[in-house]
Amino acid sequence: MSKVLIMDTILRDAHQSHAATRMRTEQMIPVLEQLDEVGYYSLEGWGGATFDSCMRFLNEDPWDRLRTLRKHLKKTPIQMLLRGQNLLGYRNYADDLVDKLVEKCFENGIGVIRVFDALNDPRNIEASMKAIKKYGGQLRATDPTRGICEAAISYTSGPVYTLEYFVNLAKTYEDMGADNICIKDMANLLLPFDAYELVTALKQALRPETKIHLHTHNTTGTGDMVNLMAIKAGVDIVDTALSPLANGTAQPATEPLVATLKGTEYDTGIELEKLIPIANHFKKVAAELEKEGSLNPKVRQVDVNTLIYQVPGGMLSNLMNQLKKAGKEDKLQEVLAEVPNVRKDCGYPPLVTPSSQIVGTQAVMNVVMGERYKMVTKETRDLFAGKYGRVPMPLDEEAAAKVLKGEKRIDYRPADDLAPEYEKLKAEVEAKGFYTQEEDVLSYASFPEVAENFFKWRKARDQGVDTDLAKTGVYPV
């Protein structure tokens, strides 16, 4: 057994889980070079919601953040999260955009790409994996720690989600070219003994050179035990977060695991003394985020409701907000009871973005309207119609008839319907006067309105001109 490797999420998922992804690049810079000296397998610093949040809330170019991280992290690979055909947004994108985005991710400093699909449909990560292997392979020729393709299984529970299901999916991803297989337990539903059984089975089924990487949270309070049991079973890499932004809805803390494994056959090789000054810095950052109102202390607490209702913490708060707006807060228990019914009707998808939002919103509508599927969202209809991909189990035909109202289902890869997009979007960005780099097109493709507002701000910053005010002849400096 070789030492356990650690990916720390302090630069991405930790503050996404605790503070709505509001940590600024300037709050990271002071300790980046210290982080680089720790000896992590990788540092997660990009992808997920950081792309949206940088432009929408922080007036930062996410590509500039990536280049800044790479400038300071000379030894440690930067890892990112990619939503398969959904890239960094929430819709399916054409294959040419997938290819271009992956190319630019590696070019700007990414070392490891974790790619997943919300429905565990291999077809939805096929284009991403091909691009990762193409551009990543060029990097690995000179640096074996970079250019790595990590395919993730969205872990959940339900009738179809057997040990055989997860092993077969992992073998499929390995055959597609994955260097690592990630168990992505986004809601902390994986229990410790199940983690031991799953990692053991994967170790037996996959090639020796394929690394198994476990990602869990500590929402239900089991995260440390899950990591430890997975380590006993032979997992290669685990995700943790430095303690100031760890636990609760984020990952289990790094420091306790490093201390626990010290001197054992699983020793991480990381020195606790190197982590303490870095953690002290992020304590100050956490205090700043809490003072700004971005960090809610409640997210650091254990919430066993996730185990009872199989509803992730973020999804639960979203349901409560929707009911509050409808003046139906007293209906929460009915909605929680309806969530598994809707999930069953639409083929037991894992509850992760975007399927969690689709299922949750439809459950609210069913309860508030007093009749199931009397009102249906476009997203629910698209999920039933196969436009998000293949669901793990057959649809409930009675529910499908109500939802689809005769609309035809598709059984092919949804992105096959999409024409190339990059050149058309580039022309739009150029016509609006915002084009400065190829990366701008990718930002615009992901979040058109958000990106355009950011481009206006950037232009005002760089040229002293607010393009909206410029139409009235006012040129603020």
TIDREN-406060 format. One record per residue (C-alpha): y negated, x negated, z; residue in one letter. Coordinates in nm, 4 decimals, decimal comma. Layout:
BEGIN
SITE         y         x         z  tormar
SITE         Y         X         Z       A
...
This chain:
BEGIN
SITE         y         x         z  tormar
SITE    0,0000    0,0000    0,0000       M
SITE   -0,3347   -0,1480   -0,1067       S
SITE   -0,6544   -0,0828    0,0848       K
SITE   -0,8117    0,2613    0,0613       V
SITE   -1,1137    0,2751   -0,1677       L
SITE   -1,4219    0,4828   -0,0881       I
SITE   -1,6744    0,6576   -0,3074       M
SITE   -1,9849    0,7393   -0,1027       D
SITE   -2,1747    1,0540   -0,2023       T
SITE   -2,4991    0,9796   -0,0146       I
SITE   -2,6987    0,9529   -0,3384       L
SITE   -2,5734    1,2819   -0,4878       R
SITE   -2,3341    1,5369   -0,3372       D
SITE   -2,4341    1,4702    0,0245       A
SITE   -2,7945    1,5776   -0,0293       H
SITE   -2,6928    1,8392   -0,2863       Q
SITE   -2,4740    2,0002   -0,0186       S
SITE   -2,7227    1,9672    0,2687       H
SITE   -3,0684    1,9688    0,1139       A
SITE   -3,0443    2,1436   -0,2244       A
SITE   -3,0551    1,8058   -0,4052       T
SITE   -3,4087    1,7288   -0,2910       R
SITE   -3,3745    1,3601   -0,2072       M
SITE   -3,6238    1,1634   -0,4171       R
SITE   -3,5535    0,8344   -0,5920       T
SITE   -3,8186    0,6612   -0,3810       E
SITE   -3,6196    0,7590   -0,0704       Q
SITE   -3,3130    0,5829   -0,2118       M
SITE   -3,4658    0,2591   -0,3395       I
SITE   -3,5176    0,0772   -0,0029       P
SITE   -3,1415    0,0560    0,0652       V
SITE   -2,9863    0,0453   -0,2824       L
SITE   -2,9256   -0,3280   -0,2732       E
SITE   -2,7716   -0,2980    0,0735       Q
SITE   -2,5446   -0,0202   -0,0538       L
SITE   -2,4460   -0,2487   -0,3407       D
SITE   -2,3178   -0,5068   -0,0910       E
SITE   -2,0963   -0,2691    0,1096       V
SITE   -1,7889   -0,2884   -0,1143       G
SITE   -1,7518    0,0740   -0,2240       Y
SITE   -1,5287    0,1722   -0,5162       Y
SITE   -1,8296    0,3588   -0,6532       S
SITE   -2,1497    0,5339   -0,5465       L
SITE   -2,1983    0,8878   -0,6717       E
SITE   -2,5581    0,9099   -0,7841       G
SITE   -2,5925    1,1426   -1,0802       W
SITE   -2,4771    1,4603   -1,2490       G
SITE   -2,4112    1,7918   -1,0787       G
SITE   -2,7383    1,9552   -0,9773       A
SITE   -2,9409    1,6318   -0,9640       T
SITE   -3,0311    1,6647   -1,3313       F
SITE   -3,1854    2,0087   -1,2868       D
SITE   -3,3433    1,9364   -0,9480       S
SITE   -3,5154    1,6149   -1,0588       C
SITE   -3,7154    1,7962   -1,3260       M
SITE   -3,7532    2,1366   -1,1596       R
SITE   -3,8593    2,0334   -0,8103       F
SITE   -3,9293    1,6606   -0,7905       L
SITE   -4,1215    1,5855   -1,1128       N
SITE   -3,8759    1,3066   -1,1875       E
SITE   -3,7065    1,2156   -1,5117       D
SITE   -3,3335    1,2135   -1,4242       P
SITE   -3,2792    0,9393   -1,6818       W
SITE   -3,5384    0,7223   -1,5084       D
SITE   -3,3513    0,7778   -1,1814       R
SITE   -3,0288    0,6618   -1,3425       L
SITE   -3,1916    0,3508   -1,4876       R
SITE   -3,3476    0,2726   -1,1475       T
SITE   -3,0114    0,3049   -0,9725       L
SITE   -2,8502    0,0758   -1,2275       R
SITE   -3,1257   -0,1827   -1,1862       K
SITE   -3,0473   -0,2160   -0,8142       H
SITE   -2,6723   -0,1477   -0,8138       L
SITE   -2,5480   -0,4546   -0,9961       K
SITE   -2,1968   -0,4706   -0,8458       K
SITE   -2,1041   -0,1127   -0,7583       T
SITE   -2,0300    0,1391   -1,0372       P
SITE   -2,2446    0,4538   -1,0418       I
SITE   -2,0316    0,7675   -1,0595       Q
SITE   -2,1417    1,1040   -1,1983       M
SITE   -2,0115    1,4618   -1,2138       L
SITE   -1,9860    1,6305   -1,5549       L
SITE   -1,9011    1,9999   -1,5997       R
SITE   -1,6898    1,9498   -1,9132       G
SITE   -1,8178    2,1529   -2,2068       Q
SITE   -2,0940    2,2846   -1,9755       N
SITE   -2,2237    1,9247   -1,9396       L
SITE   -2,5054    1,9299   -1,6805       L
SITE   -2,6015    2,2930   -1,7424       G
SITE   -2,4230    2,6278   -1,7216       Y
SITE   -2,3336    2,7247   -2,0781       R
SITE   -2,0989    2,5775   -2,3359       N
SITE   -2,2624    2,3100   -2,5522       Y
SITE   -2,1660    2,1981   -2,9020       A
SITE   -1,9446    1,8923   -2,9376       D
SITE   -2,2224    1,6782   -3,0867       D
SITE   -2,4282    1,7262   -2,7683       L
SITE   -2,1259    1,6417   -2,5541       V
SITE   -2,0764    1,3195   -2,7479       D
SITE   -2,4434    1,2217   -2,7343       K
SITE   -2,4806    1,2933   -2,3624       L
SITE   -2,1744    1,0849   -2,2702       V
SITE   -2,2999    0,8001   -2,4904       E
SITE   -2,6402    0,8023   -2,3167       K
SITE   -2,4861    0,8293   -1,9681       C
SITE   -2,2951    0,5064   -2,0170       F
SITE   -2,5856    0,3406   -2,1979       E
SITE   -2,8231    0,4136   -1,9081       N
SITE   -2,5949    0,2880   -1,6336       G
SITE   -2,3067    0,5222   -1,5475       I
SITE   -1,9782    0,3490   -1,4658       G
SITE   -1,7389    0,6351   -1,3809       V
SITE   -1,7508    0,9922   -1,5134       I
SITE   -1,5706    1,2649   -1,3193       R
SITE   -1,5206    1,5576   -1,5546       V
SITE   -1,3888    1,9017   -1,4618       F
SITE   -1,3650    2,2581   -1,5870       D
SITE   -1,4204    2,5569   -1,3590       A
SITE   -1,1106    2,7323   -1,4989       L
SITE   -0,8904    2,4204   -1,5183       N
SITE   -0,8713    2,4792   -1,8953       D
SITE   -0,7907    2,1397   -2,0542       P
SITE   -0,9521    2,2514   -2,3808       R
SITE   -1,2894    2,2650   -2,2048       N
SITE   -1,2807    1,8955   -2,1118       I
SITE   -1,1199    1,7704   -2,4319       E
SITE   -1,4458    1,6767   -2,6106       A
SITE   -1,5878    1,5145   -2,2970       S
SITE   -1,2774    1,3055   -2,2403       M
SITE   -1,2697    1,1881   -2,6017       K
SITE   -1,6325    1,0763   -2,5731       A
SITE   -1,5692    0,9086   -2,2354       I
SITE   -1,2748    0,7183   -2,3776       K
SITE   -1,4739    0,6189   -2,6878       K
SITE   -1,7912    0,4924   -2,5198       Y
SITE   -1,6272    0,3991   -2,1911       G
SITE   -1,3707    0,1887   -2,3708       G
SITE   -1,6490   -0,0275   -2,5100       Q
SITE   -1,7761   -0,0931   -2,1561       L
SITE   -1,4346   -0,1640   -2,0085       R
SITE   -1,3783   -0,4386   -2,2623       A
SITE   -1,6303   -0,6506   -2,0701       T
SITE   -1,6327   -0,4839   -1,7251       D
SITE   -1,3092   -0,3170   -1,6043       P
SITE   -1,4944   -0,1335   -1,3237       T
SITE   -1,7056    0,0637   -1,5725       R
SITE   -1,6279    0,3121   -1,8488       G
SITE   -1,3723    0,4969   -1,6354       I
SITE   -1,2581    0,8508   -1,7162       C
SITE   -1,1767    1,0577   -1,4073       E
SITE   -1,0403    1,4060   -1,4796       A
SITE   -1,0660    1,6510   -1,1905       A
SITE   -0,8438    1,9422   -1,0931       I
SITE   -1,0413    2,2270   -0,9351       S
SITE   -0,8308    2,2944   -0,6246       Y
SITE   -0,7922    2,6495   -0,4995       T
SITE   -0,5281    2,8929   -0,3747       S
SITE   -0,3635    3,1971   -0,5312       G
SITE   -0,0308    3,3067   -0,6824       P
SITE   -0,0422    3,0628   -0,9748       V
SITE   -0,1602    2,7585   -0,7790       Y
SITE    0,1734    2,6033   -0,6898       T
SITE    0,2564    2,2356   -0,6481       L
SITE    0,4129    2,2488   -0,9942       E
SITE    0,0886    2,3911   -1,1406       Y
SITE   -0,1245    2,1067   -1,0037       F
SITE    0,1253    1,8353   -1,1005       V
SITE    0,1586    1,9676   -1,4558       N
SITE   -0,2207    1,9876   -1,4934       L
SITE   -0,2561    1,6306   -1,3660       A
SITE    0,0063    1,5080   -1,6136       K
SITE   -0,1756    1,6906   -1,8943       T
SITE   -0,5027    1,5180   -1,8020       Y
SITE   -0,3254    1,1824   -1,7771       E
SITE   -0,1802    1,2324   -2,1254       D
SITE   -0,5315    1,3140   -2,2506       M
SITE   -0,6457    0,9692   -2,1362       G
SITE   -0,7582    1,0042   -1,7741       A
SITE   -0,7716    0,6757   -1,5819       D
SITE   -0,8064    0,8592   -1,2489       N
SITE   -0,6983    1,2073   -1,1409       I
SITE   -0,9299    1,3728   -0,8890       C
SITE   -0,8265    1,6547   -0,6567       I
SITE   -1,1583    1,8405   -0,6390       K
SITE   -1,1467    2,0517   -0,3240       D
SITE   -1,4973    2,1932   -0,3538       M
SITE   -1,4607    2,4579   -0,0816       A
SITE   -1,2545    2,2578    0,1725       N
SITE   -0,9566    2,4915    0,1224       L
SITE   -0,7024    2,2078    0,0989       L
SITE   -0,5306    2,1787    0,4376       L
SITE   -0,4024    1,8472    0,5783       P
SITE   -0,0263    1,8932    0,5342       F
SITE   -0,0791    2,0470    0,1900       D
SITE   -0,2865    1,7398    0,1004       A
SITE    0,0030    1,5141    0,2046       Y
SITE    0,2483    1,7166   -0,0065       E
SITE    0,0191    1,7272   -0,3112       L
SITE   -0,0685    1,3561   -0,3101       V
SITE    0,2992    1,2666   -0,2616       T
SITE    0,3987    1,4805   -0,5604       A
SITE    0,1223    1,3362   -0,7795       L
SITE    0,2182    0,9796   -0,6848       K
SITE    0,5755    1,0495   -0,7932       Q
SITE    0,4782    1,2198   -1,1198       A
SITE    0,1942    1,0005   -1,2516       L
SITE    0,1946    0,6463   -1,3858       R
SITE    0,1507    0,3708   -1,1233       P
SITE   -0,1794    0,2593   -1,2777       E
SITE   -0,3327    0,6093   -1,2562       T
SITE   -0,5497    0,6286   -0,9433       K
SITE   -0,5549    0,9469   -0,7364       I
SITE   -0,8989    1,0319   -0,5988       H
SITE   -0,9515    1,2994   -0,3324       L
SITE   -1,2778    1,4912   -0,3034       H
SITE   -1,3150    1,7374   -0,0175       T
SITE   -1,5920    1,8746    0,2043       H
SITE   -1,5964    1,9429    0,5776       N
SITE   -1,7091    2,3052    0,5610       T
SITE   -1,4096    2,4334    0,7575       T
SITE   -1,3855    2,1288    0,9839       G
SITE   -1,0586    1,9962    0,8360       T
SITE   -1,2031    1,7300    0,6049       G
SITE   -1,1290    1,4223    0,8173       D
SITE   -0,7693    1,5359    0,8695       M
SITE   -0,7305    1,6106    0,4979       V
SITE   -0,8483    1,2594    0,4102       N
SITE   -0,6225    1,0967    0,6680       L
SITE   -0,3095    1,2845    0,5581       M
SITE   -0,3861    1,2072    0,1938       A
SITE   -0,4239    0,8402    0,2843       I
SITE   -0,0854    0,8475    0,4596       K
SITE    0,0614    0,9914    0,1379       A
SITE   -0,0839    0,7084   -0,0703       G
SITE   -0,4101    0,8395   -0,2151       V
SITE   -0,6105    0,5571   -0,3763       D
SITE   -0,9716    0,6760   -0,3302       I
SITE   -1,1425    0,9245   -0,0972       V
SITE   -1,4957    1,0618   -0,0998       D
SITE   -1,7126    1,0332    0,2119       T
SITE   -2,0836    1,0506    0,2922       A
SITE   -2,2854    0,8323    0,5246       L
SITE   -2,3207    1,0173    0,8564       S
SITE   -2,6867    1,1334    0,8416       P
SITE   -2,5974    1,3700    0,5539       L
SITE   -2,2241    1,4123    0,6168       A
SITE   -1,9965    1,6913    0,7434       N
SITE   -2,0542    2,0642    0,7263       G
SITE   -2,0895    2,1555    0,3606       T
SITE   -2,1006    1,7854    0,2633       A
SITE   -1,8183    1,5296    0,2753       Q
SITE   -1,6610    1,3869    0,5937       P
SITE   -1,8552    1,0909    0,7314       A
SITE   -1,7965    0,7387    0,6033       T
SITE   -1,8345    0,5408    0,9260       E
SITE   -1,5599    0,7124    1,1333       P
SITE   -1,3064    0,6707    0,8516       L
SITE   -1,3936    0,3013    0,8083       V
SITE   -1,3504    0,2507    1,1851       A
SITE   -1,0236    0,4495    1,1929       T
SITE   -0,8615    0,2439    0,9177       L
SITE   -0,9874   -0,0934    1,0417       K
SITE   -0,7000   -0,3346    1,1031       G
SITE   -0,4368   -0,1029    0,9546       T
SITE   -0,2529   -0,1330    0,6260       E
SITE   -0,5139    0,1078    0,4837       Y
SITE   -0,8163   -0,1027    0,5885       D
SITE   -1,1044   -0,0278    0,3504       T
SITE   -1,2414   -0,3808    0,3776       G
SITE   -1,5841   -0,2313    0,4562       I
SITE   -1,7724   -0,3695    0,7543       E
SITE   -1,9179   -0,1085    0,9874       L
SITE   -2,2054   -0,3443    1,0663       E
SITE   -2,3230   -0,3202    0,7042       K
SITE   -2,3316    0,0593    0,7186       L
SITE   -2,5375    0,0993    1,0371       I
SITE   -2,8799   -0,0128    0,9018       P
SITE   -2,8263    0,1929    0,5856       I
SITE   -2,7368    0,4983    0,7943       A
SITE   -3,0499    0,4431    1,0053       N
SITE   -3,2580    0,4603    0,6872       H
SITE   -3,0960    0,7879    0,5806       F
SITE   -3,1522    0,9349    0,9286       K
SITE   -3,5228    0,9050    0,8534       K
SITE   -3,4711    1,0569    0,5082       V
SITE   -3,2750    1,3482    0,6582       A
SITE   -3,5575    1,4067    0,9077       A
SITE   -3,8098    1,4103    0,6206       E
SITE   -3,5991    1,6606    0,4255       L
SITE   -3,5641    1,8829    0,7323       E
SITE   -3,9396    1,8686    0,7955       K
SITE   -4,0048    1,9707    0,4337       E
SITE   -3,7724    2,2687    0,4777       G
SITE   -3,5141    2,1445    0,2279       S
SITE   -3,2451    2,0753    0,4863       L
SITE   -3,1133    2,3609    0,6987       N
SITE   -2,9311    2,2360    1,0116       P
SITE   -2,6869    2,5289    0,9813       K
SITE   -2,5140    2,3650    0,6835       V
SITE   -2,3894    2,0909    0,9163       R
SITE   -2,1853    2,3357    1,1215       Q
SITE   -1,8188    2,4303    1,0808       V
SITE   -1,7688    2,7701    0,9161       D
SITE   -1,4094    2,8982    0,9277       V
SITE   -1,5063    3,2012    0,7147       N
SITE   -1,4249    2,9878    0,4117       T
SITE   -1,0594    2,9717    0,5181       L
SITE   -1,0457    3,3422    0,5954       I
SITE   -1,2225    3,4791    0,2871       Y
SITE   -1,1615    3,1878    0,0442       Q
SITE   -1,5354    3,2037   -0,0275       V
SITE   -1,7244    2,8686   -0,0399       P
SITE   -2,0256    2,8365    0,1904       G
SITE   -2,2821    2,8405   -0,0900       G
SITE   -2,1213    3,1476   -0,2418       M
SITE   -2,1245    3,3280    0,0947       L
SITE   -2,4981    3,2710    0,1428       S
SITE   -2,5590    3,3897   -0,2149       N
SITE   -2,3693    3,7149   -0,1480       L
SITE   -2,5749    3,7750    0,1647       M
SITE   -2,9005    3,7194   -0,0272       N
SITE   -2,7966    3,9625   -0,3007       Q
SITE   -2,7085    4,2302   -0,0448       L
SITE   -3,0374    4,1753    0,1386       K
SITE   -3,2345    4,2322   -0,1834       K
SITE   -3,0384    4,5510   -0,2435       A
SITE   -3,0967    4,6682    0,1138       G
SITE   -2,7204    4,6760    0,1702       K
SITE   -2,6676    4,3986    0,4255       E
SITE   -2,4267    4,6228    0,6158       D
SITE   -2,1868    4,6060    0,3177       K
SITE   -2,0986    4,2353    0,3602       L
SITE   -1,7446    4,2961    0,4866       Q
SITE   -1,6760    4,5326    0,1961       E
SITE   -1,8025    4,2704   -0,0494       V
SITE   -1,5895    3,9980    0,1091       L
SITE   -1,2890    4,2270    0,0742       A
SITE   -1,3812    4,2988   -0,2900       E
SITE   -1,4153    3,9316   -0,3934       V
SITE   -1,0355    3,8666   -0,4064       P
SITE   -0,9882    4,1943   -0,5962       N
SITE   -1,2367    4,0912   -0,8667       V
SITE   -1,0857    3,7448   -0,8766       R
SITE   -0,7383    3,8973   -0,9293       K
SITE   -0,8705    4,1272   -1,2049       D
SITE   -1,0123    3,8358   -1,4039       C
SITE   -0,7072    3,6094   -1,3782       G
SITE   -0,7510    3,4192   -1,0482       Y
SITE   -1,0128    3,1620   -1,1551       P
SITE   -1,1018    2,8868   -0,9060       P
SITE   -1,4217    2,9803   -0,7221       L
SITE   -1,6475    2,7006   -0,8414       V
SITE   -1,9625    2,7016   -1,0577       T
SITE   -1,9936    2,9167   -1,2638       P
SITE   -1,6915    3,1381   -1,1872       S
SITE   -1,7847    3,1709   -0,8172       S
SITE   -2,1245    3,3170   -0,9068       Q
SITE   -1,9704    3,5524   -1,1649       I
SITE   -1,7010    3,6859   -0,9326       V
SITE   -1,9367    3,7126   -0,6338       G
SITE   -2,2117    3,8956   -0,8212       T
SITE   -1,9620    4,1413   -0,9709       Q
SITE   -1,8119    4,2096   -0,6267       A
SITE   -2,1607    4,2931   -0,4970       V
SITE   -2,2221    4,5286   -0,7916       M
SITE   -1,8884    4,7041   -0,7421       N
SITE   -1,9672    4,7742   -0,3770       V
SITE   -2,3360    4,8620   -0,4162       V
SITE   -2,2721    5,0972   -0,7123       M
SITE   -1,9858    5,2697   -0,5282       G
SITE   -1,7630    5,2403   -0,8341       E
SITE   -1,5768    4,9358   -0,9619       R
SITE   -1,7158    4,7984   -1,2904       Y
SITE   -1,9610    5,0862   -1,3356       K
SITE   -2,2170    4,8128   -1,4037       M
SITE   -2,1052    4,4764   -1,5433       V
SITE   -2,2958    4,1511   -1,5902       T
SITE   -2,2924    3,9707   -1,9251       K
SITE   -2,1227    3,6774   -1,7511       E
SITE   -1,8407    3,9008   -1,6207       T
SITE   -1,7879    4,0408   -1,9696       R
SITE   -1,7819    3,6893   -2,1183       D
SITE   -1,5312    3,5732   -1,8560       L
SITE   -1,2984    3,8649   -1,9386       F
SITE   -1,3520    3,8015   -2,3106       A
SITE   -1,2350    3,4404   -2,2863       G
SITE   -1,5771    3,2913   -2,3610       K
SITE   -1,5565    3,0600   -2,0580       Y
SITE   -1,2028    2,9519   -2,1454       G
SITE   -0,8469    3,0435   -2,0568       R
SITE   -0,8047    3,1948   -1,7098       V
SITE   -0,4983    3,0836   -1,5115       P
SITE   -0,3253    3,4247   -1,4975       M
SITE   -0,3257    3,7425   -1,7112       P
SITE   -0,6166    3,9831   -1,6708       L
SITE   -0,5748    4,3199   -1,5052       D
SITE   -0,5632    4,5384   -1,8171       E
SITE   -0,7192    4,8457   -1,6547       E
SITE   -1,0144    4,6427   -1,5296       A
SITE   -1,0415    4,4587   -1,8632       A
SITE   -1,0663    4,7892   -2,0517       A
SITE   -1,3578    4,8970   -1,8282       K
SITE   -1,5358    4,5629   -1,8572       V
SITE   -1,4885    4,4876   -2,2282       L
SITE   -1,5297    4,8427   -2,3665       K
SITE   -1,3487    4,7442   -2,6854       G
SITE   -1,5001    4,3948   -2,7227       E
SITE   -1,2489    4,1548   -2,8736       K
SITE   -1,1083    3,8732   -2,6604       R
SITE   -1,0863    3,5202   -2,7922       I
SITE   -0,7911    3,2905   -2,7230       D
SITE   -0,9228    2,9714   -2,8809       Y
SITE   -1,1490    2,7000   -2,7375       R
SITE   -1,4892    2,8711   -2,6871       P
SITE   -1,6853    2,5687   -2,8167       A
SITE   -1,5155    2,6071   -3,1574       D
SITE   -1,7707    2,8822   -3,2256       D
SITE   -2,0663    2,6473   -3,1728       L
SITE   -2,2443    2,4747   -3,4604       A
SITE   -2,3888    2,1235   -3,4065       P
SITE   -2,7065    2,1450   -3,1969       E
SITE   -2,8551    1,8004   -3,1439       Y
SITE   -3,0701    1,7640   -3,4582       E
SITE   -3,2064    2,1192   -3,4301       K
SITE   -3,3057    2,0664   -3,0655       L
SITE   -3,4556    1,7261   -3,1448       K
SITE   -3,6763    1,8886   -3,4086       A
SITE   -3,7933    2,1459   -3,1505       E
SITE   -3,8858    1,8769   -2,8965       V
SITE   -4,0688    1,6752   -3,1644       E
SITE   -4,2548    1,9839   -3,2907       A
SITE   -4,3787    2,0535   -2,9375       K
SITE   -4,5033    1,6967   -2,9057       G
SITE   -4,2783    1,5975   -2,6168       F
SITE   -4,0309    1,3569   -2,7773       Y
SITE   -4,0375    1,0062   -2,6279       T
SITE   -3,6650    0,9182   -2,6272       Q
SITE   -3,3288    1,0613   -2,7318       E
SITE   -3,2644    1,1490   -2,3681       E
SITE   -3,5492    1,4050   -2,3839       D
SITE   -3,3425    1,6119   -2,6268       V
SITE   -3,0530    1,6179   -2,3813       L
SITE   -3,2819    1,7211   -2,0958       S
SITE   -3,4240    1,9993   -2,3131       Y
SITE   -3,0772    2,1112   -2,4233       A
SITE   -2,9633    2,1414   -2,0624       S
SITE   -3,2662    2,3282   -1,9221       F
SITE   -3,5199    2,4189   -2,1962       P
SITE   -3,7910    2,5809   -1,9802       E
SITE   -3,7522    2,3398   -1,6889       V
SITE   -3,7579    2,0386   -1,9220       A
SITE   -4,0619    2,1660   -2,1111       E
SITE   -4,2553    2,2135   -1,7867       N
SITE   -4,1561    1,8637   -1,6812       F
SITE   -4,2609    1,7193   -2,0182       F
SITE   -4,6044    1,8806   -1,9769       K
SITE   -4,6385    1,7293   -1,6316       W
SITE   -4,5262    1,3900   -1,7630       R
SITE   -4,7773    1,4049   -2,0462       K
SITE   -5,0571    1,4885   -1,8013       A
SITE   -4,9505    1,1992   -1,5805       R
SITE   -4,9283    0,9488   -1,8667       D
SITE   -5,2272    1,0620   -2,0746       Q
SITE   -5,4442    1,2463   -1,8258       G
SITE   -5,4044    1,5625   -2,0318       V
SITE   -5,2579    1,8935   -1,9193       D
SITE   -5,1401    2,0487   -2,2474       T
SITE   -5,1879    2,4041   -2,1217       D
SITE   -5,5440    2,3388   -2,0044       L
SITE   -5,6135    2,1335   -2,3159       A
SITE   -5,6002    2,4548   -2,5209       K
SITE   -5,9113    2,5710   -2,3359       T
SITE   -6,0883    2,2406   -2,3920       G
SITE   -6,0437    2,1226   -2,0344       V
SITE   -5,9032    1,7722   -1,9989       Y
SITE   -5,8349    1,6865   -1,6359       P
SITE   -5,7809    1,3196   -1,5554       V
